[in-house]
């Protein structure tokens, strides 16, 4: 994101959201495993190579975080795995409604 001239505040916001949304223990990991399996299959088919550790990390966290937040918003969820959903945090809710 920084390489694409994203403002540092936006980069920090995204990092915080991804850390908060993805690092909660107790999940089944279905989405993450599925994303990696598809990405690995497509990479093998198109480039005939295995994923690097960097590619695995780049594919896993942002997509997983997006699906969690989108799912919580669509379902109007209040909690995810025993903690408030990202979109329910007072700081997030306040800043999103100001835009």
Phi and psi restraints in degrees (range 20) as a CNS / XPLOR table:
assign (resid 1 and name C) (resid 2 and name N)
       (resid 2 and name CA) (resid 2 and name C) 1.0 -64.1 20.0 2
assign (resid 2 and name N) (resid 2 and name CA)
       (resid 2 and name C) (resid 3 and name N) 1.0 -38.4 20.0 2
assign (resid 2 and name C) (resid 3 and name N)
       (resid 3 and name CA) (resid 3 and name C) 1.0 -63.1 20.0 2
assign (resid 3 and name N) (resid 3 and name CA)
       (resid 3 and name C) (resid 4 and name N) 1.0 -24.3 20.0 2
assign (resid 3 and name C) (resid 4 and name N)
       (resid 4 and name CA) (resid 4 and name C) 1.0 -95.8 20.0 2
assign (resid 4 and name N) (resid 4 and name CA)
       (resid 4 and name C) (resid 5 and name N) 1.0 19.0 20.0 2
assign (resid 4 and name C) (resid 5 and name N)
       (resid 5 and name CA) (resid 5 and name C) 1.0 62.8 20.0 2
assign (resid 5 and name N) (resid 5 and name CA)
       (resid 5 and name C) (resid 6 and name N) 1.0 31.0 20.0 2
assign (resid 5 and name C) (resid 6 and name N)
       (resid 6 and name CA) (resid 6 and name C) 1.0 -69.7 20.0 2
assign (resid 6 and name N) (resid 6 and name CA)
       (resid 6 and name C) (resid 7 and name N) 1.0 135.7 20.0 2
assign (resid 6 and name C) (resid 7 and name N)
       (resid 7 and name CA) (resid 7 and name C) 1.0 -57.4 20.0 2
assign (resid 7 and name N) (resid 7 and name CA)
       (resid 7 and name C) (resid 8 and name N) 1.0 145.1 20.0 2
assign (resid 7 and name C) (resid 8 and name N)
       (resid 8 and name CA) (resid 8 and name C) 1.0 -59.8 20.0 2
assign (resid 8 and name N) (resid 8 and name CA)
       (resid 8 and name C) (resid 9 and name N) 1.0 -32.9 20.0 2
assign (resid 8 and name C) (resid 9 and name N)
       (resid 9 and name CA) (resid 9 and name C) 1.0 -63.5 20.0 2
assign (resid 9 and name N) (resid 9 and name CA)
       (resid 9 and name C) (resid 10 and name N) 1.0 -38.9 20.0 2
assign (resid 9 and name C) (resid 10 and name N)
       (resid 10 and name CA) (resid 10 and name C) 1.0 -69.2 20.0 2
assign (resid 10 and name N) (resid 10 and name CA)
       (resid 10 and name C) (resid 11 and name N) 1.0 -39.8 20.0 2
assign (resid 10 and name C) (resid 11 and name N)
       (resid 11 and name CA) (resid 11 and name C) 1.0 -62.4 20.0 2
assign (resid 11 and name N) (resid 11 and name CA)
       (resid 11 and name C) (resid 12 and name N) 1.0 -46.3 20.0 2
assign (resid 11 and name C) (resid 12 and name N)
       (resid 12 and name CA) (resid 12 and name C) 1.0 -61.4 20.0 2
assign (resid 12 and name N) (resid 12 and name CA)
       (resid 12 and name C) (resid 13 and name N) 1.0 -42.3 20.0 2
assign (resid 12 and name C) (resid 13 and name N)
       (resid 13 and name CA) (resid 13 and name C) 1.0 -60.0 20.0 2
assign (resid 13 and name N) (resid 13 and name CA)
       (resid 13 and name C) (resid 14 and name N) 1.0 -46.6 20.0 2
assign (resid 13 and name C) (resid 14 and name N)
       (resid 14 and name CA) (resid 14 and name C) 1.0 -64.9 20.0 2
assign (resid 14 and name N) (resid 14 and name CA)
       (resid 14 and name C) (resid 15 and name N) 1.0 -42.0 20.0 2
assign (resid 14 and name C) (resid 15 and name N)
       (resid 15 and name CA) (resid 15 and name C) 1.0 -61.8 20.0 2
assign (resid 15 and name N) (resid 15 and name CA)
       (resid 15 and name C) (resid 16 and name N) 1.0 -44.8 20.0 2
assign (resid 15 and name C) (resid 16 and name N)
       (resid 16 and name CA) (resid 16 and name C) 1.0 -62.8 20.0 2
assign (resid 16 and name N) (resid 16 and name CA)
       (resid 16 and name C) (resid 17 and name N) 1.0 -43.7 20.0 2
assign (resid 16 and name C) (resid 17 and name N)
       (resid 17 and name CA) (resid 17 and name C) 1.0 -62.4 20.0 2
assign (resid 17 and name N) (resid 17 and name CA)
       (resid 17 and name C) (resid 18 and name N) 1.0 -43.9 20.0 2
assign (resid 17 and name C) (resid 18 and name N)
       (resid 18 and name CA) (resid 18 and name C) 1.0 -65.6 20.0 2
assign (resid 18 and name N) (resid 18 and name CA)
       (resid 18 and name C) (resid 19 and name N) 1.0 -44.5 20.0 2
assign (resid 18 and name C) (resid 19 and name N)
       (resid 19 and name CA) (resid 19 and name C) 1.0 -60.4 20.0 2
assign (resid 19 and name N) (resid 19 and name CA)
       (resid 19 and name C) (resid 20 and name N) 1.0 -45.5 20.0 2
assign (resid 19 and name C) (resid 20 and name N)
       (resid 20 and name CA) (resid 20 and name C) 1.0 -66.4 20.0 2
assign (resid 20 and name N) (resid 20 and name CA)
       (resid 20 and name C) (resid 21 and name N) 1.0 -42.5 20.0 2
assign (resid 20 and name C) (resid 21 and name N)
       (resid 21 and name CA) (resid 21 and name C) 1.0 -79.6 20.0 2
assign (resid 21 and name N) (resid 21 and name CA)
       (resid 21 and name C) (resid 22 and name N) 1.0 -32.1 20.0 2
assign (resid 21 and name C) (resid 22 and name N)
       (resid 22 and name CA) (resid 22 and name C) 1.0 -98.6 20.0 2
assign (resid 22 and name N) (resid 22 and name CA)
       (resid 22 and name C) (resid 23 and name N) 1.0 -28.4 20.0 2
assign (resid 22 and name C) (resid 23 and name N)
       (resid 23 and name CA) (resid 23 and name C) 1.0 -87.1 20.0 2
assign (resid 23 and name N) (resid 23 and name CA)
       (resid 23 and name C) (resid 24 and name N) 1.0 8.7 20.0 2
assign (resid 23 and name C) (resid 24 and name N)
       (resid 24 and name CA) (resid 24 and name C) 1.0 -72.9 20.0 2
assign (resid 24 and name N) (resid 24 and name CA)
       (resid 24 and name C) (resid 25 and name N) 1.0 122.4 20.0 2
assign (resid 24 and name C) (resid 25 and name N)
       (resid 25 and name CA) (resid 25 and name C) 1.0 -71.5 20.0 2
assign (resid 25 and name N) (resid 25 and name CA)
       (resid 25 and name C) (resid 26 and name N) 1.0 158.4 20.0 2
assign (resid 25 and name C) (resid 26 and name N)
       (resid 26 and name CA) (resid 26 and name C) 1.0 105.9 20.0 2
assign (resid 26 and name N) (resid 26 and name CA)
       (resid 26 and name C) (resid 27 and name N) 1.0 0.7 20.0 2
assign (resid 26 and name C) (resid 27 and name N)
       (resid 27 and name CA) (resid 27 and name C) 1.0 -80.5 20.0 2
assign (resid 27 and name N) (resid 27 and name CA)
       (resid 27 and name C) (resid 28 and name N) 1.0 164.3 20.0 2
assign (resid 27 and name C) (resid 28 and name N)
       (resid 28 and name CA) (resid 28 and name C) 1.0 -82.8 20.0 2
assign (resid 28 and name N) (resid 28 and name CA)
       (resid 28 and name C) (resid 29 and name N) 1.0 -15.6 20.0 2
assign (resid 28 and name C) (resid 29 and name N)
       (resid 29 and name CA) (resid 29 and name C) 1.0 67.4 20.0 2
assign (resid 29 and name N) (resid 29 and name CA)
       (resid 29 and name C) (resid 30 and name N) 1.0 15.1 20.0 2
assign (resid 29 and name C) (resid 30 and name N)
       (resid 30 and name CA) (resid 30 and name C) 1.0 -58.3 20.0 2
assign (resid 30 and name N) (resid 30 and name CA)
       (resid 30 and name C) (resid 31 and name N) 1.0 -47.2 20.0 2
assign (resid 30 and name C) (resid 31 and name N)
       (resid 31 and name CA) (resid 31 and name C) 1.0 -63.2 20.0 2
assign (resid 31 and name N) (resid 31 and name CA)
       (resid 31 and name C) (resid 32 and name N) 1.0 -47.8 20.0 2
assign (resid 31 and name C) (resid 32 and name N)
       (resid 32 and name CA) (resid 32 and name C) 1.0 -61.7 20.0 2
assign (resid 32 and name N) (resid 32 and name CA)
       (resid 32 and name C) (resid 33 and name N) 1.0 -43.5 20.0 2
assign (resid 32 and name C) (resid 33 and name N)
       (resid 33 and name CA) (resid 33 and name C) 1.0 -65.0 20.0 2
assign (resid 33 and name N) (resid 33 and name CA)
       (resid 33 and name C) (resid 34 and name N) 1.0 -41.0 20.0 2
assign (resid 33 and name C) (resid 34 and name N)
       (resid 34 and name CA) (resid 34 and name C) 1.0 -65.5 20.0 2
assign (resid 34 and name N) (resid 34 and name CA)
       (resid 34 and name C) (resid 35 and name N) 1.0 -45.5 20.0 2
assign (resid 34 and name C) (resid 35 and name N)
       (resid 35 and name CA) (resid 35 and name C) 1.0 -58.8 20.0 2
assign (resid 35 and name N) (resid 35 and name CA)
       (resid 35 and name C) (resid 36 and name N) 1.0 -47.1 20.0 2
assign (resid 35 and name C) (resid 36 and name N)
       (resid 36 and name CA) (resid 36 and name C) 1.0 -65.7 20.0 2
assign (resid 36 and name N) (resid 36 and name CA)
       (resid 36 and name C) (resid 37 and name N) 1.0 -38.2 20.0 2
assign (resid 36 and name C) (resid 37 and name N)
       (resid 37 and name CA) (resid 37 and name C) 1.0 -63.4 20.0 2
assign (resid 37 and name N) (resid 37 and name CA)
       (resid 37 and name C) (resid 38 and name N) 1.0 -43.4 20.0 2
assign (resid 37 and name C) (resid 38 and name N)
       (resid 38 and name CA) (resid 38 and name C) 1.0 -67.4 20.0 2
assign (resid 38 and name N) (resid 38 and name CA)
       (resid 38 and name C) (resid 39 and name N) 1.0 -45.9 20.0 2
assign (resid 38 and name C) (resid 39 and name N)
       (resid 39 and name CA) (resid 39 and name C) 1.0 -61.5 20.0 2
assign (resid 39 and name N) (resid 39 and name CA)
       (resid 39 and name C) (resid 40 and name N) 1.0 -43.0 20.0 2
assign (resid 39 and name C) (resid 40 and name N)
       (resid 40 and name CA) (resid 40 and name C) 1.0 -63.2 20.0 2
assign (resid 40 and name N) (resid 40 and name CA)
       (resid 40 and name C) (resid 41 and name N) 1.0 -43.6 20.0 2
assign (resid 40 and name C) (resid 41 and name N)
       (resid 41 and name CA) (resid 41 and name C) 1.0 -62.9 20.0 2
assign (resid 41 and name N) (resid 41 and name CA)
       (resid 41 and name C) (resid 42 and name N) 1.0 -44.8 20.0 2
assign (resid 41 and name C) (resid 42 and name N)
       (resid 42 and name CA) (resid 42 and name C) 1.0 -65.7 20.0 2
assign (resid 42 and name N) (resid 42 and name CA)
       (resid 42 and name C) (resid 43 and name N) 1.0 -39.8 20.0 2
assign (resid 42 and name C) (resid 43 and name N)
       (resid 43 and name CA) (resid 43 and name C) 1.0 -64.1 20.0 2
assign (resid 43 and name N) (resid 43 and name CA)
       (resid 43 and name C) (resid 44 and name N) 1.0 -42.7 20.0 2
assign (resid 43 and name C) (resid 44 and name N)
       (resid 44 and name CA) (resid 44 and name C) 1.0 -62.0 20.0 2
assign (resid 44 and name N) (resid 44 and name CA)
       (resid 44 and name C) (resid 45 and name N) 1.0 -44.9 20.0 2
assign (resid 44 and name C) (resid 45 and name N)
       (resid 45 and name CA) (resid 45 and name C) 1.0 -67.3 20.0 2
assign (resid 45 and name N) (resid 45 and name CA)
       (resid 45 and name C) (resid 46 and name N) 1.0 -39.0 20.0 2
assign (resid 45 and name C) (resid 46 and name N)
       (resid 46 and name CA) (resid 46 and name C) 1.0 -90.1 20.0 2
assign (resid 46 and name N) (resid 46 and name CA)
       (resid 46 and name C) (resid 47 and name N) 1.0 -35.2 20.0 2
assign (resid 46 and name C) (resid 47 and name N)
       (resid 47 and name CA) (resid 47 and name C) 1.0 -120.8 20.0 2
assign (resid 47 and name N) (resid 47 and name CA)
       (resid 47 and name C) (resid 48 and name N) 1.0 -3.6 20.0 2
assign (resid 47 and name C) (resid 48 and name N)
       (resid 48 and name CA) (resid 48 and name C) 1.0 53.9 20.0 2
assign (resid 48 and name N) (resid 48 and name CA)
       (resid 48 and name C) (resid 49 and name N) 1.0 46.4 20.0 2
assign (resid 48 and name C) (resid 49 and name N)
       (resid 49 and name CA) (resid 49 and name C) 1.0 -148.4 20.0 2
assign (resid 49 and name N) (resid 49 and name CA)
       (resid 49 and name C) (resid 50 and name N) 1.0 159.2 20.0 2
assign (resid 49 and name C) (resid 50 and name N)
       (resid 50 and name CA) (resid 50 and name C) 1.0 -82.8 20.0 2
assign (resid 50 and name N) (resid 50 and name CA)
       (resid 50 and name C) (resid 51 and name N) 1.0 159.5 20.0 2
assign (resid 50 and name C) (resid 51 and name N)
       (resid 51 and name CA) (resid 51 and name C) 1.0 -71.7 20.0 2
assign (resid 51 and name N) (resid 51 and name CA)
       (resid 51 and name C) (resid 52 and name N) 1.0 142.7 20.0 2
assign (resid 51 and name C) (resid 52 and name N)
       (resid 52 and name CA) (resid 52 and name C) 1.0 -82.0 20.0 2
assign (resid 52 and name N) (resid 52 and name CA)
       (resid 52 and name C) (resid 53 and name N) 1.0 166.0 20.0 2
assign (resid 52 and name C) (resid 53 and name N)
       (resid 53 and name CA) (resid 53 and name C) 1.0 -59.5 20.0 2
assign (resid 53 and name N) (resid 53 and name CA)
       (resid 53 and name C) (resid 54 and name N) 1.0 -37.4 20.0 2
assign (resid 53 and name C) (resid 54 and name N)
       (resid 54 and name CA) (resid 54 and name C) 1.0 -65.3 20.0 2
assign (resid 54 and name N) (resid 54 and name CA)
       (resid 54 and name C) (resid 55 and name N) 1.0 -41.2 20.0 2
assign (resid 54 and name C) (resid 55 and name N)
       (resid 55 and name CA) (resid 55 and name C) 1.0 -65.4 20.0 2
assign (resid 55 and name N) (resid 55 and name CA)
       (resid 55 and name C) (resid 56 and name N) 1.0 -38.4 20.0 2
assign (resid 55 and name C) (resid 56 and name N)
       (resid 56 and name CA) (resid 56 and name C) 1.0 -62.1 20.0 2
assign (resid 56 and name N) (resid 56 and name CA)
       (resid 56 and name C) (resid 57 and name N) 1.0 -46.5 20.0 2
assign (resid 56 and name C) (resid 57 and name N)
       (resid 57 and name CA) (resid 57 and name C) 1.0 -64.2 20.0 2
assign (resid 57 and name N) (resid 57 and name CA)
       (resid 57 and name C) (resid 58 and name N) 1.0 -43.1 20.0 2
assign (resid 57 and name C) (resid 58 and name N)
       (resid 58 and name CA) (resid 58 and name C) 1.0 -65.5 20.0 2
assign (resid 58 and name N) (resid 58 and name CA)
       (resid 58 and name C) (resid 59 and name N) 1.0 -31.6 20.0 2
assign (resid 58 and name C) (resid 59 and name N)
       (resid 59 and name CA) (resid 59 and name C) 1.0 -81.7 20.0 2
assign (resid 59 and name N) (resid 59 and name CA)
       (resid 59 and name C) (resid 60 and name N) 1.0 -33.4 20.0 2
assign (resid 59 and name C) (resid 60 and name N)
       (resid 60 and name CA) (resid 60 and name C) 1.0 -74.9 20.0 2
assign (resid 60 and name N) (resid 60 and name CA)
       (resid 60 and name C) (resid 61 and name N) 1.0 -59.6 20.0 2
assign (resid 60 and name C) (resid 61 and name N)
       (resid 61 and name CA) (resid 61 and name C) 1.0 -67.0 20.0 2
assign (resid 61 and name N) (resid 61 and name CA)
       (resid 61 and name C) (resid 62 and name N) 1.0 -53.3 20.0 2
assign (resid 61 and name C) (resid 62 and name N)
       (resid 62 and name CA) (resid 62 and name C) 1.0 -62.5 20.0 2
assign (resid 62 and name N) (resid 62 and name CA)
       (resid 62 and name C) (resid 63 and name N) 1.0 -42.0 20.0 2
assign (resid 62 and name C) (resid 63 and name N)
       (resid 63 and name CA) (resid 63 and name C) 1.0 -67.0 20.0 2
assign (resid 63 and name N) (resid 63 and name CA)
       (resid 63 and name C) (resid 64 and name N) 1.0 -44.4 20.0 2
assign (resid 63 and name C) (resid 64 and name N)
       (resid 64 and name CA) (resid 64 and name C) 1.0 -59.7 20.0 2
assign (resid 64 and name N) (resid 64 and name CA)
       (resid 64 and name C) (resid 65 and name N) 1.0 -46.8 20.0 2
assign (resid 64 and name C) (resid 65 and name N)
       (resid 65 and name CA) (resid 65 and name C) 1.0 -62.1 20.0 2
assign (resid 65 and name N) (resid 65 and name CA)
       (resid 65 and name C) (resid 66 and name N) 1.0 -43.9 20.0 2
assign (resid 65 and name C) (resid 66 and name N)
       (resid 66 and name CA) (resid 66 and name C) 1.0 -58.3 20.0 2
assign (resid 66 and name N) (resid 66 and name CA)
       (resid 66 and name C) (resid 67 and name N) 1.0 -47.6 20.0 2
assign (resid 66 and name C) (resid 67 and name N)
       (resid 67 and name CA) (resid 67 and name C) 1.0 -63.3 20.0 2
assign (resid 67 and name N) (resid 67 and name CA)
       (resid 67 and name C) (resid 68 and name N) 1.0 -40.1 20.0 2
assign (resid 67 and name C) (resid 68 and name N)
       (resid 68 and name CA) (resid 68 and name C) 1.0 -62.8 20.0 2
assign (resid 68 and name N) (resid 68 and name CA)
       (resid 68 and name C) (resid 69 and name N) 1.0 -49.9 20.0 2
assign (resid 68 and name C) (resid 69 and name N)
       (resid 69 and name CA) (resid 69 and name C) 1.0 -65.4 20.0 2
assign (resid 69 and name N) (resid 69 and name CA)
       (resid 69 and name C) (resid 70 and name N) 1.0 -45.0 20.0 2
assign (resid 69 and name C) (resid 70 and name N)
       (resid 70 and name CA) (resid 70 and name C) 1.0 -61.4 20.0 2
assign (resid 70 and name N) (resid 70 and name CA)
       (resid 70 and name C) (resid 71 and name N) 1.0 -43.0 20.0 2
assign (resid 70 and name C) (resid 71 and name N)
       (resid 71 and name CA) (resid 71 and name C) 1.0 -62.4 20.0 2
assign (resid 71 and name N) (resid 71 and name CA)
       (resid 71 and name C) (resid 72 and name N) 1.0 -43.4 20.0 2
assign (resid 71 and name C) (resid 72 and name N)
       (resid 72 and name CA) (resid 72 and name C) 1.0 -65.5 20.0 2
assign (resid 72 and name N) (resid 72 and name CA)
       (resid 72 and name C) (resid 73 and name N) 1.0 -38.9 20.0 2
assign (resid 72 and name C) (resid 73 and name N)
       (resid 73 and name CA) (resid 73 and name C) 1.0 -67.0 20.0 2
assign (resid 73 and name N) (resid 73 and name CA)
       (resid 73 and name C) (resid 74 and name N) 1.0 -47.3 20.0 2
assign (resid 73 and name C) (resid 74 and name N)
       (resid 74 and name CA) (resid 74 and name C) 1.0 -63.2 20.0 2
assign (resid 74 and name N) (resid 74 and name CA)
       (resid 74 and name C) (resid 75 and name N) 1.0 -36.6 20.0 2
assign (resid 74 and name C) (resid 75 and name N)
       (resid 75 and name CA) (resid 75 and name C) 1.0 -88.1 20.0 2
assign (resid 75 and name N) (resid 75 and name CA)
       (resid 75 and name C) (resid 76 and name N) 1.0 -3.4 20.0 2
assign (resid 75 and name C) (resid 76 and name N)
       (resid 76 and name CA) (resid 76 and name C) 1.0 54.2 20.0 2
assign (resid 76 and name N) (resid 76 and name CA)
       (resid 76 and name C) (resid 77 and name N) 1.0 39.7 20.0 2
assign (resid 76 and name C) (resid 77 and name N)
       (resid 77 and name CA) (resid 77 and name C) 1.0 -68.8 20.0 2
assign (resid 77 and name N) (resid 77 and name CA)
       (resid 77 and name C) (resid 78 and name N) 1.0 147.6 20.0 2
assign (resid 77 and name C) (resid 78 and name N)
       (resid 78 and name CA) (resid 78 and name C) 1.0 -99.0 20.0 2
assign (resid 78 and name N) (resid 78 and name CA)
       (resid 78 and name C) (resid 79 and name N) 1.0 -34.3 20.0 2
assign (resid 78 and name C) (resid 79 and name N)
       (resid 79 and name CA) (resid 79 and name C) 1.0 -134.0 20.0 2
assign (resid 79 and name N) (resid 79 and name CA)
       (resid 79 and name C) (resid 80 and name N) 1.0 157.3 20.0 2
assign (resid 79 and name C) (resid 80 and name N)
       (resid 80 and name CA) (resid 80 and name C) 1.0 -135.8 20.0 2
assign (resid 80 and name N) (resid 80 and name CA)
       (resid 80 and name C) (resid 81 and name N) 1.0 118.6 20.0 2
assign (resid 80 and name C) (resid 81 and name N)
       (resid 81 and name CA) (resid 81 and name C) 1.0 51.4 20.0 2
assign (resid 81 and name N) (resid 81 and name CA)
       (resid 81 and name C) (resid 82 and name N) 1.0 44.6 20.0 2
assign (resid 81 and name C) (resid 82 and name N)
       (resid 82 and name CA) (resid 82 and name C) 1.0 83.6 20.0 2
assign (resid 82 and name N) (resid 82 and name CA)
       (resid 82 and name C) (resid 83 and name N) 1.0 3.1 20.0 2
assign (resid 82 and name C) (resid 83 and name N)
       (resid 83 and name CA) (resid 83 and name C) 1.0 -129.2 20.0 2
assign (resid 83 and name N) (resid 83 and name CA)
       (resid 83 and name C) (resid 84 and name N) 1.0 158.6 20.0 2
assign (resid 83 and name C) (resid 84 and name N)
       (resid 84 and name CA) (resid 84 and name C) 1.0 -58.2 20.0 2
assign (resid 84 and name N) (resid 84 and name CA)
       (resid 84 and name C) (resid 85 and name N) 1.0 141.8 20.0 2
assign (resid 84 and name C) (resid 85 and name N)
       (resid 85 and name CA) (resid 85 and name C) 1.0 -63.3 20.0 2
assign (resid 85 and name N) (resid 85 and name CA)
       (resid 85 and name C) (resid 86 and name N) 1.0 154.8 20.0 2
assign (resid 85 and name C) (resid 86 and name N)
       (resid 86 and name CA) (resid 86 and name C) 1.0 -51.2 20.0 2
assign (resid 86 and name N) (resid 86 and name CA)
       (resid 86 and name C) (resid 87 and name N) 1.0 -47.1 20.0 2
assign (resid 86 and name C) (resid 87 and name N)
       (resid 87 and name CA) (resid 87 and name C) 1.0 -71.3 20.0 2
assign (resid 87 and name N) (resid 87 and name CA)
       (resid 87 and name C) (resid 88 and name N) 1.0 -9.8 20.0 2
assign (resid 87 and name C) (resid 88 and name N)
       (resid 88 and name CA) (resid 88 and name C) 1.0 -95.8 20.0 2
assign (resid 88 and name N) (resid 88 and name CA)
       (resid 88 and name C) (resid 89 and name N) 1.0 -9.6 20.0 2
assign (resid 88 and name C) (resid 89 and name N)
       (resid 89 and name CA) (resid 89 and name C) 1.0 -64.8 20.0 2
assign (resid 89 and name N) (resid 89 and name CA)
       (resid 89 and name C) (resid 90 and name N) 1.0 134.6 20.0 2
assign (resid 89 and name C) (resid 90 and name N)
       (resid 90 and name CA) (resid 90 and name C) 1.0 -54.6 20.0 2
assign (resid 90 and name N) (resid 90 and name CA)
       (resid 90 and name C) (resid 91 and name N) 1.0 -42.2 20.0 2
assign (resid 90 and name C) (resid 91 and name N)
       (resid 91 and name CA) (resid 91 and name C) 1.0 -62.8 20.0 2
assign (resid 91 and name N) (resid 91 and name CA)
       (resid 91 and name C) (resid 92 and name N) 1.0 -42.9 20.0 2
assign (resid 91 and name C) (resid 92 and name N)
       (resid 92 and name CA) (resid 92 and name C) 1.0 -69.2 20.0 2
assign (resid 92 and name N) (resid 92 and name CA)
       (resid 92 and name C) (resid 93 and name N) 1.0 -48.4 20.0 2
assign (resid 92 and name C) (resid 93 and name N)
       (resid 93 and name CA) (resid 93 and name C) 1.0 -58.4 20.0 2
assign (resid 93 and name N) (resid 93 and name CA)
       (resid 93 and name C) (resid 94 and name N) 1.0 -45.0 20.0 2
assign (resid 93 and name C) (resid 94 and name N)
       (resid 94 and name CA) (resid 94 and name C) 1.0 -63.4 20.0 2
assign (resid 94 and name N) (resid 94 and name CA)
       (resid 94 and name C) (resid 95 and name N) 1.0 -46.8 20.0 2
assign (resid 94 and name C) (resid 95 and name N)
       (resid 95 and name CA) (resid 95 and name C) 1.0 -69.7 20.0 2
assign (resid 95 and name N) (resid 95 and name CA)
       (resid 95 and name C) (resid 96 and name N) 1.0 -33.7 20.0 2
assign (resid 95 and name C) (resid 96 and name N)
       (resid 96 and name CA) (resid 96 and name C) 1.0 -69.2 20.0 2
assign (resid 96 and name N) (resid 96 and name CA)
       (resid 96 and name C) (resid 97 and name N) 1.0 -36.5 20.0 2
assign (resid 96 and name C) (resid 97 and name N)
       (resid 97 and name CA) (resid 97 and name C) 1.0 -78.7 20.0 2
assign (resid 97 and name N) (resid 97 and name CA)
       (resid 97 and name C) (resid 98 and name N) 1.0 -14.3 20.0 2
assign (resid 97 and name C) (resid 98 and name N)
       (resid 98 and name CA) (resid 98 and name C) 1.0 -82.2 20.0 2
assign (resid 98 and name N) (resid 98 and name CA)
       (resid 98 and name C) (resid 99 and name N) 1.0 -15.9 20.0 2
